[in-house]
Amino acid sequence: MDACPICNGLINVSKPCPFCGGEMEERGPLQEFIDDYSPYLSRELAANITGTRDCVHLYYCSSCDHDFRVATPLWEI
């Protein structure tokens, strides 16, 4: 079984903003932001939407108001 290490609390990820160098806040998987029902999508359908089998997370920098999408490889557990 594959699982996202960030979604499951196995790791904490800190990313610096490529524009200003400030610390970015991890906001969750991208599929949660698509529409009201997207958090309930199966992993296979989410992969079709995001274009990758990885878990894509949204990171936000409050210092310069930029956001980024970062693909997180799934771990086999």
KABEL-V205221 format. One record per helix or strand of 2 or more residues. SS is the DSSP state (2 for helix, 1 for strand). FROM is the first residue (numbers start at 0). LEN is the number of residues. If there is no record, write none. Layout:
# KABEL-V205221
ss=[SS	SS]
from=[FROM	FROM]
len=[LEN	LEN]
This chain:
# KABEL-V205221
ss=[1	1	1	2	2	2	1	1	1]
from=[1	14	22	29	37	42	54	65	73]
len=[3	2	7	4	3	8	7	7	3]
